[in-house]
């Protein structure tokens, strides 16, 4: 037995109205009383007996019942149209004509559909099938739109190392291989540095009202580059114009050739500031500075000097800062040792020893090799600090901290100090202003002091404006200071007494030696876990 929905037919008359009910067949859907009453109301049938009507459509057999003693006008076959929320489908539902009514022609059906402004994707085969074999009170897709075909975002393929997290190999004897770091992208003139695959905009669709439906918006990209690079005519490839190394800063490709210093950076060279990378075969002496947009590599010792790199810093013999050094890098720092130095990097730190130094890194800090000791000073990382030994048996004051971005924390501290300084200035000026105003009110203010009144008032207003700006900056920065609860501190061998361990804002003081341990924040407290 074919599935067929139940339906009803109105028997119209001058003195009464009857409803003939046809039950569902197979797995066909049953009529709802709401649908029938809504149709009767629409067709103008009045004062019908709802109890009789409900009993009729609940019947399991074909039945007919007078439901109203008032007549009604005859009416022809009816089609109702509903459009889905996405406007991609128009659903038709046919109702039979009254006993004395007529069936609709194909042209009448199409006119009714068009009267609902459904003009696209009308399926005439569905109409033809209905006219040949009518089925009432059944939803049929009478018109179908075409959905848009979503496109693809543009993307860029870089043919050089863009991941600054590449780390040096640890040799079998415990030393770190500084010769094969594989984190500087050496390139040759003519190399293809990047390839742009353009976006696919997709294909628009059309809804049943004939309105174009745009596909999802896709991201467009263009190749961005600095000096020493050319772009092909089609804008799809970047070509190196010089030998050197390539770096990616945000979404911009840079190529720089290397500046070689054959000996020390000292009186013979003066300070060095270079747009590319710098290689120094000798030492960097105390009091001098080296600033490079690319990488800095030093084969000698770095003394109490300033190094600033837009890329990585590699120090083959380490830092002997004497409390006067200032080392910062947008990338990573790899150094044989770090002693009495201030270090701030956005990447990771890799070294054999850290002694009495202030070291901050957004990435991991590894102290490993033959010594692998972190003694004294303040060492901070957003993610991980790992060393064989932390602190010393002599109780050297040592602080290790993970879980928040050190650079943002430093900025917040600096801003708060500046706010406090401005507030102190305002307090002093307000006191002076009060004295001047009292003298003015008493008529004893010297003429040469009158301009001070306006000047002090203006200064206080400007200071208040600066304070508000800086307070807004502090608020914005503190929102970025999200605690990294996965951050950890690992001691392969020992953590000695006198060490302050901070994880995601909480800290503990170590009072007795802890061996082979990992410090991690679990829920709201620091846990010491065995390795």
C-alpha positions in Angstrom: 0.0 0.0 0.0 1.4 3.4 -1.0 1.7 6.0 1.7 -1.0 8.7 1.5 -1.8 11.6 3.9 -5.4 11.9 5.2 -7.4 14.7 3.7 -10.9 16.2 3.7 -13.4 17.6 1.1 -16.0 20.2 1.7 -19.5 19.3 0.5 -21.0 22.7 -0.1 -24.8 23.4 0.0 -27.3 26.2 0.3 -28.6 25.0 3.7 -25.7 23.0 5.2 -22.0 22.2 5.0 -20.6 18.7 5.2 -17.1 17.4 5.4 -16.0 14.2 3.8 -13.0 12.7 5.5 -10.5 10.3 3.9 -8.1 8.5 6.3 -4.4 8.2 5.9 -3.0 5.2 4.0 0.2 3.3 4.9 2.5 5.6 6.8 0.8 8.8 5.6 0.4 11.7 8.0 -2.8 12.4 9.9 -4.7 15.6 9.7 -4.6 18.1 12.6 -7.7 19.8 13.8 -5.9 23.2 13.6 -5.3 22.7 9.8 -8.9 21.9 9.1 -10.4 24.7 11.2 -7.9 27.2 9.6 -9.0 26.1 6.2 -12.7 26.3 7.0 -12.3 29.8 8.4 -10.4 30.9 5.3 -13.2 29.5 3.1 -15.9 31.3 5.0 -17.6 28.3 6.6 -19.4 29.6 9.7 -20.7 28.2 12.9 -19.4 24.6 12.4 -19.6 22.0 15.1 -16.1 21.5 16.4 -16.9 18.3 18.3 -18.3 16.6 15.2 -15.4 17.8 13.2 -12.8 16.5 15.7 -14.6 13.1 15.8 -14.7 13.0 12.0 -11.0 13.5 11.4 -10.1 11.0 14.2 -12.0 8.3 12.3 -10.0 5.4 10.8 -12.5 5.1 7.9 -13.9 7.3 5.2 -16.8 9.2 6.7 -19.0 12.2 6.0 -20.6 14.5 8.6 -22.7 17.6 8.5 -20.8 20.2 10.5 -22.8 23.3 9.9 -26.5 24.2 9.2 -25.4 27.3 7.3 -24.5 27.0 3.6 -21.3 28.2 1.9 -20.2 29.3 -1.5 -18.5 26.8 -3.7 -14.8 27.1 -4.1 -12.2 25.7 -6.5 -9.0 23.7 -5.7 -6.6 25.6 -3.5 -2.8 25.7 -3.1 -1.1 27.4 -0.2 2.6 28.4 -0.5 5.1 28.7 2.4 8.7 29.6 1.9 11.4 28.3 4.2 13.5 30.6 6.4 16.5 30.4 4.2 14.3 31.3 1.2 15.6 28.3 -0.7 12.4 26.2 -0.8 8.8 27.0 -1.6 6.5 24.4 -0.1 3.1 23.9 -1.8 0.1 22.2 -0.1 -3.0 21.4 -2.2 -6.6 21.3 -0.9 -9.5 19.7 -2.9 -12.3 21.9 -4.4 -15.7 21.8 -2.7 -18.2 19.4 -4.1 -19.4 21.9 -6.7 -16.0 23.5 -7.3 -13.4 22.9 -10.0 -9.8 21.8 -10.2 -7.1 24.3 -11.0 -5.3 24.3 -14.3 -1.6 24.4 -14.6 -1.6 28.0 -15.6 -3.7 28.9 -12.5 -1.3 27.0 -10.2 1.7 28.9 -11.7 -0.1 32.2 -11.4 -0.9 31.5 -7.7 2.8 30.6 -7.1 3.9 33.8 -8.8 1.4 35.9 -6.8 3.5 34.9 -3.7 6.5 36.4 -5.6 8.1 33.0 -6.0 9.6 33.3 -9.5 12.8 31.2 -9.5 13.2 27.4 -9.6 9.5 26.5 -10.0 9.4 22.8 -10.7 6.7 22.2 -13.4 7.2 18.5 -13.2 5.8 18.5 -9.7 2.8 20.5 -10.9 2.3 18.1 -13.8 2.5 15.1 -11.4 -0.1 16.6 -9.1 -2.5 17.4 -12.0 -2.2 13.7 -13.2 -2.4 12.2 -9.7 -3.6 14.7 -7.1 -2.6 14.2 -3.5 -4.1 16.6 -1.0 -2.9 17.9 2.4 0.6 16.9 1.5 3.7 19.2 1.4 5.5 19.2 -1.9 8.6 21.3 -2.9 7.1 23.5 -5.6 10.2 25.6 -6.2 13.8 25.3 -5.2 16.5 27.9 -5.2 20.2 27.3 -5.8 22.4 27.6 -2.8 25.7 29.6 -3.1 28.9 27.6 -3.4 31.3 29.0 -0.7 34.8 29.8 -1.9 38.2 29.5 -0.2 40.4 32.0 1.6 43.6 33.1 0.0 46.8 31.7 1.6 50.5 32.2 1.4 53.2 29.5 1.3 56.5 30.6 2.6 59.6 28.8 1.3 61.8 29.6 4.3 61.9 29.0 8.0 59.2 31.1 9.7 59.0 29.2 13.0 61.4 30.9 15.5 60.9 28.1 18.0 63.5 25.9 16.2 65.8 24.8 19.0 69.5 23.6 18.9 70.4 19.9 19.3 71.7 18.6 22.6 74.8 16.5 22.0 75.4 13.1 23.6 78.1 14.6 25.9 75.6 17.1 27.3 76.8 20.1 25.3 74.6 22.2 23.1 75.5 22.3 19.4 75.7 26.0 18.5 77.0 25.3 15.0 73.9 23.7 13.4 71.0 25.7 14.8 68.9 25.6 11.6 66.9 28.6 12.6 68.3 31.2 10.3 66.9 31.0 6.8 69.7 31.6 4.4 68.5 32.4 0.8 70.1 33.2 -2.5 69.4 35.8 -5.1 66.5 34.6 -7.3 65.0 32.3 -4.7 61.2 32.2 -4.6 60.5 33.3 -1.0 56.7 33.1 -1.0 53.8 32.0 -3.2 50.3 33.5 -3.0 47.4 31.3 -3.8 44.5 33.7 -4.5 41.1 33.4 -3.0 38.3 31.6 -4.6 35.3 33.9 -4.4 32.8 31.1 -4.7 29.6 31.0 -6.8 26.5 33.1 -5.9 23.1 31.4 -5.6 19.5 32.5 -6.1 16.6 32.1 -3.7 13.0 31.3 -4.8 12.2 35.0 -5.0 14.9 35.4 -7.7 17.2 37.3 -5.3 21.0 36.6 -5.6 22.5 35.0 -2.5 26.1 35.8 -2.0 28.5 33.1 -0.8 30.4 33.6 2.5 33.0 36.3 2.4 36.5 35.0 1.9 39.8 36.5 3.0 41.9 38.2 0.4 45.7 38.5 0.9 48.5 40.4 -0.8 52.2 39.7 -0.6 53.9 42.2 1.7 57.6 42.6 1.5 60.6 44.9 2.3 63.7 46.0 0.5 65.7 43.4 -1.5 62.6 41.6 -2.7 60.7 41.9 -6.0 57.2 40.6 -6.8 56.2 38.9 -10.1 53.9 40.7 -12.5 50.9 38.6 -11.5 51.6 39.5 -7.8 51.8 35.8 -6.9 55.5 35.3 -6.0 58.2 37.1 -4.0 61.7 36.8 -5.4 64.9 37.5 -3.5 67.0 40.2 -5.1 70.1 39.7 -2.9 71.8 36.9 -1.0 71.1 36.9 2.7 68.5 35.6 5.0 64.7 35.9 5.1 62.4 36.6 8.1 58.7 37.0 8.5 57.6 39.8 10.8 53.8 39.5 11.3 52.8 39.2 7.6 55.7 41.0 5.9 58.7 39.3 4.4 62.2 40.8 4.9 65.5 39.9 3.3 68.7 41.4 4.5 72.3 40.8 3.6 74.7 40.4 6.5 77.1 42.9 8.0 80.3 41.2 9.1 82.5 42.7 11.9 85.9 40.9 11.6 87.1 41.7 15.1 85.7 43.4 18.3 83.0 46.0 18.5 85.0 48.7 20.3 86.5 52.1 19.7 87.5 51.0 16.2 83.9 50.4 15.1 81.8 52.5 17.4 78.2 51.6 17.9 76.5 49.5 15.2 73.0 50.0 13.9 72.1 47.9 10.8 68.9 47.1 8.9 70.0 43.5 8.3 71.8 40.9 10.3 75.2 41.4 12.1 77.9 38.8 12.6 80.7 39.7 15.0 83.8 37.5 14.9 85.3 39.1 18.1 83.9 40.5 21.4 81.4 43.2 22.1 83.1 45.5 24.6 81.5 47.2 27.5 79.7 50.5 26.7 79.1 49.8 23.1 75.8 48.8 21.4 74.8 46.6 18.4 71.2 47.0 17.0 70.1 44.9 14.1 66.7 44.5 12.4 67.7 40.9 11.7 69.8 38.4 13.7 72.9 39.1 15.8 75.7 36.5 16.1 78.7 37.0 18.3 81.6 34.5 18.3 83.4 36.3 21.2 82.3 37.4 24.7 79.5 39.9 25.2 80.4 42.3 28.0 78.5 45.1 29.6 76.9 46.3 26.4 73.6 46.7 24.6 72.3 44.2 22.0 69.0 44.7 20.3 67.8 42.3 17.6 64.7 42.1 15.5 65.4 38.4 15.1 67.5 35.9 17.0 70.7 36.4 19.1 73.3 33.7 19.1 76.3 34.1 21.5 78.9 31.4 21.1 80.9 32.3 24.3 78.1 33.9 26.4 77.4 37.1 28.3 79.6 38.5 31.1 77.4 41.5 31.7 79.0 43.0 34.9 75.6 44.4 35.7 75.7 46.7 32.8 74.3 44.7 29.9 71.0 45.1 28.1 70.1 42.2 25.8 66.8 42.1 23.9 65.5 40.2 20.9 62.2 39.8 19.1 63.2 36.2 18.5 65.3 33.7 20.5 68.5 34.0 22.6 71.0 31.2 22.5 74.0 31.8 24.7 76.8 29.7 26.2 76.2 31.3 29.6 74.5 34.4 31.0 76.1 36.1 34.0 75.2 39.5 35.6 73.0 40.5 32.7 69.5 41.8 31.9 67.9 39.8 29.1 64.4 40.2 27.5 63.3 38.1 24.5 60.0 37.4 22.8 61.1 33.8 21.8 62.9 31.2 23.9 66.2 31.2 25.8 68.7 28.4 25.5 71.8 28.5 27.7 74.2 26.4 29.8 74.1 28.6 32.9 72.3 31.6 34.3 74.0 33.4 37.2 72.7 36.5 39.0 70.8 37.7 36.0 67.3 39.1 35.2 66.0 37.0 32.3 62.5 37.3 30.8 61.1 35.3 27.8 57.7 34.9 26.3 58.8 31.4 25.3 60.5 28.6 27.1 63.8 29.0 29.1 66.1 26.0 28.9 69.2 25.9 31.1 70.9 22.7 30.0 74.3 21.3 29.2 77.2 20.3 31.4 76.4 22.8 34.2 72.7 23.5 33.6 72.5 25.7 36.7 70.2 28.7 37.4 71.6 30.6 40.4 70.5 33.9 41.7 68.5 36.7 40.0 65.0 36.7 38.6 64.1 34.4 35.7 60.7 34.6 34.1 58.9 32.8 31.3 55.3 32.6 30.1 55.5 28.9 29.5 58.4 26.9 30.9 61.6 27.1 32.9 63.8 24.0 32.9 67.2 23.6 34.6 69.2 20.8 36.3 69.7 22.9 39.4 67.7 26.0 40.5 69.3 28.1 43.3 72.4 27.0 45.2 73.4 25.1 48.3 74.6 28.5 49.7 71.1 29.8 49.7 71.5 32.4 46.9 68.3 34.4 46.5 66.8 33.1 43.3 63.4 33.8 41.8 61.8 31.8 39.0 58.4 32.7 37.6 56.1 31.2 34.9 52.5 31.7 33.8 52.2 35.4 32.7 53.8 37.4 29.9 56.8 39.2 31.5 56.8 42.0 28.9 53.2 42.9 29.7 53.8 42.7 33.4 56.8 45.0 33.1 54.7 47.5 31.0 52.0 47.5 33.7 54.5 48.2 36.4 56.1 51.0 34.4 52.7 52.6 33.7 51.7 52.4 37.4 54.9 54.0 38.4 54.3 56.8 35.9 50.8 57.3 37.2 52.0 57.5 40.7 54.7 60.1 39.7 52.0 62.2 38.0 49.8 62.0 41.0 52.6 63.2 43.3 53.3 66.1 40.9 49.6 67.0 41.0 49.6 66.9 44.8 52.5 69.3 45.0 51.1 71.7 42.4 47.7 71.6 44.2 49.3 72.7 47.4 51.1 75.6 45.7 47.9 76.5 43.9 46.0 76.6 47.2 48.6 79.0 48.7 48.5 81.3 45.6 44.7 81.4 45.6 44.6 82.4 49.2 47.0 85.2 48.6 44.9 86.3 45.7 41.8 86.3 47.7 43.6 88.4 50.4 44.9 90.8 47.8 48.5 90.2 48.7 49.6 88.2 45.6 52.6 89.6 43.8 52.0 90.6 40.2 54.8 88.2 38.9 53.0 85.3 40.6 49.7 85.8 38.7 50.7 83.8 35.6 51.6 80.8 37.8 47.9 80.4 38.7 46.9 79.6 35.1 50.1 77.6 34.4 49.6 75.4 37.4 45.9 74.8 36.6 46.8 73.9 33.1 49.5 71.5 34.2 47.2 69.7 36.6 44.6 69.3 33.8 47.2 67.9 31.5 48.5 65.5 34.2 45.0 64.3 34.9 44.5 63.6 31.2 47.7 61.6 31.0 46.7 59.7 34.2 43.4 58.7 32.6 45.2 57.6 29.4 47.7 55.5 31.3 45.0 54.0 33.5 43.2 52.9 30.4 46.4 51.3 29.1 46.9 49.5 32.4 43.3 48.2 32.2 43.9 47.0 28.7 47.2 45.3 29.6 45.8 43.6 32.7 43.1 42.1 30.5 46.0 40.5 28.4 47.7 39.2 31.6 45.8 35.9 31.3 47.4 33.3 33.5 48.8 30.2 31.7 47.8 27.4 34.0 49.8 24.9 31.9 53.0 26.7 32.6 55.6 24.8 34.7 59.0 24.9 36.3 61.2 21.8 36.0 64.2 20.9 38.1 66.0 17.9 36.7 68.1 17.6 39.8 67.5 20.1 42.7 65.8 23.2 43.8 67.6 24.7 46.7 66.4 26.6 49.8 66.1 30.4 49.2 64.3 29.9 45.9 61.0 31.7 45.2 58.9 29.7 42.8 55.9 31.5 41.2 53.4 29.8 38.9 50.5 31.7 37.4 50.4 34.3 40.1 50.9 32.1 43.1 54.2 31.5 44.8 56.0 29.4 47.3 59.3 29.8 49.1 61.5 26.7 49.1 62.9 26.0 52.6 64.5 22.6 52.0 66.0 21.0 49.0 63.5 19.5 46.5 64.8 17.0 44.0 63.6 15.7 40.5 60.5 17.9 40.6 58.1 19.8 38.5 56.2 22.8 39.9 52.7 23.3 38.4 49.5 25.1 39.4 46.7 22.7 40.0 43.4 24.5 40.5 44.3 27.2 43.0 47.6 26.0 44.4 51.1 25.1 43.3 51.8 21.4 43.3 55.3 19.8 43.4 55.2 16.8 41.2 57.9 14.1 40.7 59.5 13.9 37.3 
